[in-house]
Structures are given as C-alpha cells and as structure tokens.
C-alpha cells in the first residue's frame, strides 16, 4: 500500500498499515477461496476500525480529495463451521 504521497500524519499512516495487516489475517492463505478464520465479532470490530480510519482520512485530506463511500464490509463466512470441522474434505 503506497501511503507516502498522501498528505496525512504519521499516526494515520501507521493505522492504515495496521488495518492492511489486520485484513491480511482474515485470509485463508493455505487456499484463499476457502473460509478465513474470522468470526463475526472480529469482522464487526474490523469494519468499525475501517470506518473510523476512513473518517480520519477524509478529515486529514480535506475537501480537495474524494474518498469513495464504497467500503465493502467483512463478515464471517457462512461456511466457516463446515470448513473447520473438516478442512481437508471441505468443498464449496
């Protein structure tokens, strides 16, 4: 993620990088199409943190920048329990 060119403070830059790392933890890196490990409470916490960061980003960048409102929330995969019960045989 390239944040160096944005006129934002170091704290927000660090927060955005941490959100990227947090999101990366939501992916099943063994096989990304399979369900990731997050339960709904962590999804809600992540979604709230992203919304706060977006609000801060809009405030720090000011009116000269347009930040899309198209944040797609993360939610628990409905197949997570089936995957966890038998990851080797799991098929979508």
N, C-alpha and C positions, 0 to 999 in steps of 0.2 A: 504494500500500500504506500503510495507516494504522498506524503503529507508535507514534505519540506517546502514546497512552493506556496502553501496556504498561509495567509496572514493570521495565524492563530497562536495562542500561547502554548508554552511547553506542556503545561498540565493537561490541556485538552488534547494535544497531540499524543501524549502518553496514554490518556484514557482511550482514545480511538484505537491505538495499537493494542491495548489490553482487550478491547472488545473483539478485535480480529482474532486474537489468540483464544479468547473465550469461545467465540463461534467455531474456531477450528476444532475445539474439544467436543463439539456436537456431532462431528462427522465420524462415521464408522470407517476408519482408514484401512481396515482389512479388506473391505468391499463397500465403497461409498454408497451404492444404491440400497444396501440393507439398512435397517433402522440404526440410528445413532443411540447413544446411551442416555440422553436427557429425558427425565420425567417432566411432567407439566410444570411443577413448581420452579424448576430451573429455567424452563422456557419462559415463564412469566417474568422471572427476575431479569433474564437477559433482555427480553423485549422492553421492559421498563428502563433498563440501563441504556439501551439504544435510543429510546425516545428522549431521555434526559440529555444524552450526548448530542443528539440532533438539535435539540433546543439550544444548547450551548454553542454548537457550531453556527447555527443561524445568527445567534446574538453576536458572536465574535466576528463573523464575516461581515455582518451588516447588510444593508439594503442593496448593495451593489452585486450581490451574489444570489443565485436562485438554487435552493436545495429542494430537490423533489420530495414530495409527500408520499412517495410510493414505497414505504418500508413494509416488506412482507414479513409478518411475524413468524417466529419459530414456534412450533407446537410439537408435543410428544407424538411420535409416530404411533398410529393405532396398532401396528403390528409388532411393537416392541416386546410385549409379553411372549408372543409366539416365537419371536427370534431368540429371546433369552432362554426359553425353555429348550430349544434345540437349534443352536446357531448353525451347526453343520448341515442339517437337513432343511433349514429354512429356505423357502422359495416364495416369492411374491406372486 
